[in-house]
C-alpha cells in the first residue's frame, strides 16, 4: 500500500469512526478491504497521531472519545 493510499484509508477510517458506523472489528476490516490484524495496526497508527479511539460493545462500533479530525 502506498503512502497516499494509507492517507486515504486513514481518512476513510476516521470518517466511519466519527459517525460511529464501523460495526464490529471483522465488519470494519471487511468494509475497508483489510484483514483484522491490519485493521488493528491502522487503528494503532491513528492512536499514535492523537486519536482517542474506543470501542462500544453495546453499539458495536468504534468512536472517538475526544474530538479528532484527520486531514490530508
Steps between C-alpha positions, in 0.01 A plus 500: 500500500644837402519788744226685310276191524567486874403865539171438320438188711561692824266774380230244421551325835478834680172584328341166590621525859371857529154385383517197732431288194783246511323191624702232679870457408438221247238706316709818516803319357292344222346837410851643462636199311739411782576201715408538866864519611571773244199695630643491852838625373331793322294580812825512699648735240204736539539478878868593465381814316293599803167330430333372818320206338275282715263212427140489623381142546138611524504686166763266356691791355821692548471867599721794591499571874620854426471700179746394233525626144722322248580720204722441202 
